[in-house]
Amino acid sequence: MTTSISRCIDRSIAALQAKDFEATFIQLFPAVDKTAKKRRPKEGVGSRVKAFIRDEEALITGIATNNVFKGIMVDDVDFPTAIYKFGRTSIVHEGELDERLQINESGEIKIGKVWCLPSTYITGIIMAVILSTENDREKMAKEYQIQLFGNSYSANSLWGRRDIIEQRMCELWRNPNLFG
């Protein structure tokens, strides 16, 4: 089934492939919010989006860096807050990313007053939406192949199948409690 979630993800992937990171986020944040609203229907937008990113932080960072980072806090700003405040809020209100969130293609990570993250973090957030069990009935019009942890997957085969990637990550890091 194609809804606004899969249409937004489809457009965010196209923008990411074009290396247009602001356009990627413009398309991605509505899909994140709609998914977060399915998970936490009674919470306000800021609370539910940050909670979704916090829930998915191990998955996002694992996909982004091949390592799992959770709970990093610098100057009272954690990863979910940085993405929400410097990304989503800035895009919605000003039409551009806040200068405190920068995306690069070099793989460089710098966290401080500025959160400088590799574009693979965007891939991680896109995959968090795709893998969310709440979205198990979604399907994109276009077929994408994605390489994750040494395996190739059809993106459409992964909608709602967090278990597949979670199991692969636990195997790779030999840690069955990686997500527990």
Protein Blocks (a to p, Z undefined) as FASTA:
>chain_A
ZZfklmmmmmmmmmmmnopaklmmmmmmmmmmmmmmmmmmmbcfklmmmmmmmmmmmmmm
mmmnopacehiaeehiafklmmmmmmmmmmmmnopacfkbccdfkopacddjbccddfkl
mmmmmmmmmmpmklmmgccfbdcdddeehiacdfklmgoplmmmmmmmmmmnopaklmZZ
